Amino acid sequence: MKVVVIGGGPGGYVAAIRAAQLGAEVTLVEKKYIGGTCLNVGCIPTKVLLHTAELYTTLEKESKKLGIQIEKLDIDWKKLQQRKKTVVSQLIGGINMLLKSNKVKVIMGEASFLNENQLEVQLEEGKKAAVDFDYAIIATGSKPLILPIPGADLEGVITSDEALSLEEIPKSMLVIGGGVIGSEFASIYSSMGTKVTIVEALPNIVAAMDQEVTDYLVKALKKARVDIHTDTKVEGIEKTKTGLRVKTVSKEGSKSFEVEKVLLSIGRKPVTENMGLEKIGVKLNKDKIITNKKFQTNINNIYGIGDCRGEIMLAHVASAEGIVAVEGIMGKTSKIDFKTIPYAVYTKPELAAVGMTEKQAKEKGYETKTGKFPLYANGKSLIMGEANGLVKYVVDAKTEEILGLHMAGPRATELIVEGALALRLEATIEEIATTIHAHPTVGESLHEAVHAVHNMAIHLPK
């Protein structure tokens, strides 16, 4: 069985390794870099910067309270950039080792379909190679979406790719788009002294998450001097003598902002062009590859996974889809339980969610109850100096089954896995309540919030 995987990101390389484990002869074709966007210009390098930003903020504002005397605290941007490269290089090396150990053949080049069983790969040195296959998995990922805003092509207008590798920390930055990526970069640069402004067209930033949780992020960003303008649209960007002028409009009228950099963070779009998909008849919805639940396209031996489907654009979802696609090809039955997908925002405070929000549950006809526990009542959060947060359960009032878990606070992105497992096992609040949680931990707050559904949280007053 010959399987070719197009794209070496978290969907593609995981699919390639799983296919090899199951006995396939696997070829992985990658256009630019192993690890894809996530590892090279996405999840990993962003979190390297966020980690330093978090430590810097803690030491800058809390060092005396923590009993640490620091005469001068500063960020060495060049060394931070080098650390980012070191982390990325180490992880890329690890992936290459895994591919090699699983005997996956790697070809660096741009793939396009000649027919339903053959690819042509444009190699880096200008040569071409043909790759025959029985099955193909398209895992080409996504790229930043650029809306036709006048002036979006000006120097100083950047995407998340460039925002990771600026030559120096800018004095000011306007972020167009207050979603996950925009909020993370706002958190990074505001922590490092940049005057940040967020302009978001929707009524809230990180609008897909529970607003009670995102309110904690809004509070933290405003405390860090980030100006947030919601229900506001950008009309255009102009060059000035000192930088850029961004013109916006809202219900309050027109307003302009003078900044050094403008970050376009409006979203991402699937990478599916120049692949010959139309030539072989693969159906698309605009630029999104259409698949069934097995991630099979209308061409039986060609599959699509991850961001190129334009559905849930998360690295861990791409990996899960890759495994399901491969196992289907190799005769194993598997599927994804999409309700257990965790969502994570690596700001300070961290945000995390799994399952339905209270609003979504009510829209689906559930009668709901909620349990909430503020982190100012959690000992470990106080020790860490990060008591700005909340744990919130959304529960089916009739069965007391957990429908969703929403968190803001320290290590929320780590702790959300408990909620994902609870949803996967269709757990009730009693099953969480009767599970002993270690003390002192932030995780205790998940235990307390479950008891709060019945107003029985031990560490909250009546």
N, C-alpha and C positions, 0 to 999 in steps of 0.2 A: 504494500500500500504506500503510494507516494503522496505526501501531503506537503503543500507549499503554503507558507504563511507570509503575507505581505504586511510588513510593519513590525518593528522590534520593540514596541512599547510594552506597558504592563499587560495589555491584552495579548499581543502577538507573541512575546517571548514565553509567556506562561503557557499559551496554547501549543507552541512548538515543543516545549519540554514535556508537557502532558502527552502529546501525540507520540513523542519518542519513547516515553515510559510504557506506552501501550503497544509498542512494536512497529510503529510507522517509520518509513524512511522520510526524514523531514528536512526541508530546505526553508530557511528564513531569509527573506529579502528585505533589506532596510535601506531606505533612501539616504538618510542623513546620519543618525546616531543611534546605537543600541541603547535601549532604555526609554526611547521616545521622549515626548514632551514632558511627561511626569518627572522623569529622572534628570533630564538635562536642563529644562527651562520651565519647570512647573513645580510639582509637589515638593520634591526634595530640596532644591536650592532655595525655594521660598522659605521652607521651614528652618534652614540653616540661618538665614537672616532673621527670621522671627525669634529663634532661640536666643541669639545675641541681643536682639532688641528687648526681649523679656528680661534677660539678666541685667542689661544696662539700666532699664527703667527701675527694676527692683533696687539695685545698688544706688542709683542716683537719688531715689526718693525715700528709700526705707533703710539705708545702711546704718544710720545712727540708731534707729529703733532696733535693728538687728544686732547691735553691738559691734559694728564694723566701722573702723575709722579709715576714711579714704581721703588723702590730700587732694588728688586730682584724678578725675575720672573722665576718660575720653574714648571715642571709638576710632580705632585704626582701620579705616575703610579698606585699605589695600590688603591688610592681613586678613580681614573678614572675607574679602573676595577670594583670597588664596585658600582659606579654609573651605569655602564653598566648593571650589574646584577640587580640592583634595577629597572631600566627602563624595562628590559626584564621581570622580575618577575611581575611587575605591569600589563604589557600588557597581559601576559599569564593568570593572574588572571581575567582580563577583558574578555578574550575569554572563559574561563571556566564558568564564570558567564552567558555569552550569551548562551552558549550551554545548561547550566542547565535551564535557563529561557525559552528556546525553547523546553525543554523536550527531548533533544538529549541524547541518552545513549552513554557513552564513555567507550570503552574497550581498555586498554593499553596492547598491545601485537602485535605479528607479524602474519599477515594474509596470508593464501594461499587458493586457490580455491580447493574444493573437487569436485564440479560439477558446473553447470550453475546456481544453486540456493542455494548453501551452501558454507560457508567459514569455515575453521578451524583456530582458533586463538591460537597461542602459547603464553600463559600468562607469565607474568614476574616471577611468583612464580613456574614456571615449569609445571603448569597444562595446560590443553587444553579446549577450549570452541568451540562449534559449533554455527554458526550464519546463520539462514535462511534468504533469501531475495527474493524479486521480481525483484529488480534492484540493480546493484552494480556500483559505480563510483570509478574508480581507480585514486588516486591523490597522488601518492607516491613520486613525486618530482624528484630531481636530486642530484648528488654528484660530488665532484671535479674529473675531468678527469686526470688520471695519465698516461702520455706517457712513453714508455719503454726507458727512458734515463738512461744510465749507471750511477749508484750512486744515483738514485732518492729515494732509500730507506735508505740513510744514515741519521744518527742523525743530526739534524740541517736543514734538508730539510723539509719544512712544506707546508701545504695547507692553504687556507683562514680560515679554521676552527681553526687551531692552531694559526694563525697570530693574532687572536682577543684576545688571552689569554696568551701571552708570559709572563714569569715571570718578565722580565725587557725589557726596550727599547734597541734593539740591536745597536751596533755601526755602523754596515754595513749590507746591505741586497741586494741581487740580485733578481729581480723579473723576472721570466721567463713567458713572455706573457704580452703584453701591451694593453690588452683589458680593458673593464670597471672595472672589479674587480682588475686587476693588477695596473691600473692607480690610483684607489681609495686608495689602500694600499700604493702606492708610495707617494701619496699626504699626507696621514696620517703620515707615518714614517719620511719622509723628513722634515715635519713641526716640528717634535719632536727631530730633531737632528741626525737622522740616515743618513748615507751616502748611498743613494739608486742608484742602477743601474737597468735599464730596458733593457731586451733583447727581441726583437720582431722579429719574422720570416717574417712578412709582411712589406711592405714599410712604413706604418704609424702606430702609436698607435691609438687605438679606431677607427679602419679602417672603420667601418660601417657608421660612421657619416661624415658629410660634412667637407672636409679638411680645408676650410676657418675658420670653427669654432674650430676644434681640434688644429689648429695652435696656438690659444691663450693658450690652455692647455700646449702644448709643450713649449711655451715661459715661462710660469709660472713655470713649472717643472725644466727647465734649470736654471731659476733664483734661484730656491731652491736647486741648486747644484745636481740635478738628472741627471745622465748620461744616455742618450737614444741611444741605438744601434738597428736600424731597419735593415731589410734585413739580419738578423743575426740568426744563428741556434746554439743551444746548443748541443755539442757533448758528454759531459759527466761531471760528478761531482766527485771530489775526496776529501778524508779527508786529512787535514793537521794538523800540531801541534797546530795551532791557530784557525782553523775553517774549511772552505771549499774552494776548488779551482774549479771554473767553466770554462770549456774549450768551446770556441765558434769558429765559422767559418763564414766568410762573404766574399764578393767580395775582400775586402782588405787583406784577409788572416786569419790566426788563431790568437786568443787572449785569454788570461786567466785572470780571476778575482778572487782575494782573498777576501772572505767575511765571516761574522759571521753566517748569515742565508741565505737560498735560499727559496724563495716563489714560489711554482708551481701554476701558474695562467693561465693555458692553455685553460681552458673551463670547462664545466660540462657535465655529461652524465646521461641519464635517469636511475632511479632506478626501474627495472622491474624483477630482478632475484629472484628466490626462492619463486615465487608466484603461481606456478602451472598454468601459463597462457597457456603454450604449451599443458598441459594435457587436458584443456577444449577447446583448438582450437582457442584461441585469436591470430590473426595474428600480427606479429611484423616485423618491418624493422630493422634488427639487434636487438638493444635493445629498439627501439622506438615503442610505441603502435600506430597502424594505426587506424585512426577514419575517419568518414565522417564529414560534416560541423556541424552536430548536436552533434559531439563528441561521436558518437556511434561506437563501434567496430563492427567486423563482427558477433559477437554474440549479437543479438538484445537487450538483457536486460543488457548488460555490456558496460559501457562508460569509456572513458579515458580523463582526463583534465590536463592541466598544463605541467610542465617540463617533465613528463613521456612520453609525445608525442614527445619530442625532437624538437619542432618547436620554438616558441618564448618563451624563458625561462625568464619570468618576473612575479613577484608576482601579479601585477594588471591584467595581462592577464589570469593567472590561476584562479583568482577570477571571472573574467568575463565569462570564459569558464565554470566554475562550475555552475553559475547561468543559462546559456543557456542550459546546459545539464539537470539540474533539471527541468527547465520549460518545456523542451521537454518531459521529462518523465511524468510530471504532466499534460500534455495536453495543455500547453500554447506555442504559437509560438514566438520565439525570436531568434535573431542572433547577431553576432558580426560584427561591421564594422571595419575590421582590419586596414584600412588606418588611423584611428584616434588614434592608439596606440602611446602614448608618450614614448620616450626613455630618460632616465635621467642618468647623470653621476655626482656623488656628490663630485667632486674635487673642487679645488679653482683655477681658476674660475669654477663654475658649467657649465656643458654642457647639452643641452636638444634639442630634435628634435621630429618632428611629420611630417608624410608624406614623400614625395620624396625629395631626394637631387637634385641639379641641374643636376648632371650627370645621375642619374636614370631617371629623367623626359625626358632628351634628348634621352636616350636609348629606351624609350617607344614611341618615335616619337613626343613628344611635342615640339613646338617652345616656348621657355621660355623667360621670363624677370625676373630680380631680383631687389629687393630693399634692401639696406643695410644701417644700421645706427650704427656707432661706439659709444660705451658707454662713451668715453671721452667727448662726447658732451651732456651727460645726467646728469642733476644736482644731482639727488639722488645718482647715482653711484659715483659721485665725493665726495659727502658728506660721503658716506660709505667707501671711499678710495678703491673702486673696479671698476675702470674705464677701466680695461683690459677686453674688451669684444666686442661683436658684435651681432646685430640682423639681420637676413637675411631671406627674403621671396623668395620663388620660385613660379612664377606665369605663368599660361597659357597665352601666348602673345595674342591669339585670343579672348578668353572669359574673361580674367583677373580673372579667378577663382584661388584661392590660392591652390597650389599643395603641398607646404611644408613650414614649419617654422623651422629655425635652430638658436640656441642661444648659446652664451657663455657669462657668467657674473653672477653677484649676483642675487640670487633667480630665475635663469633660470628654475630650475626644478619645481617651483611653477607657473611661468608665462606661461609655455608651454601649459597649459590647454586652454588658449585662442586660440592657434593655433589648438588644437584638436577639439574644438567646431566649429571653422571656417571651418575645413575640413568636419566635420559631417554635417554642414548646407550648404555645397558647396558655401561658402561665396566668394564674389569677394573682390578685394582690396577697391572698393568704400564703401562697407558696413563696413569695418574696419575703413577706413578714415573718415567716417561720424559718427563714434561712439566716443563720447567724453571720453578721458582718464584723470584720475585725475593727478593733479600736486601738489607737485613734487613727482614722482614715477619712479621706473625703468620701469614700464609698459608703460610709455609714449614712450619709445623707440620702442615699437611695432607699435605705431601710426606713429611715424616718419619714420620708415622703410617702411611702406606701401606707404607713400607719396614719398619716395625715388625711388620707381619704375618708377615714371615719373619725377625724378629729382626735386621734389617739396618739399623736406624736409625743414621745416622752419629753423631748427637749424643746417643746414650744408651750408657752402658757395658754391656758384656755381662752 
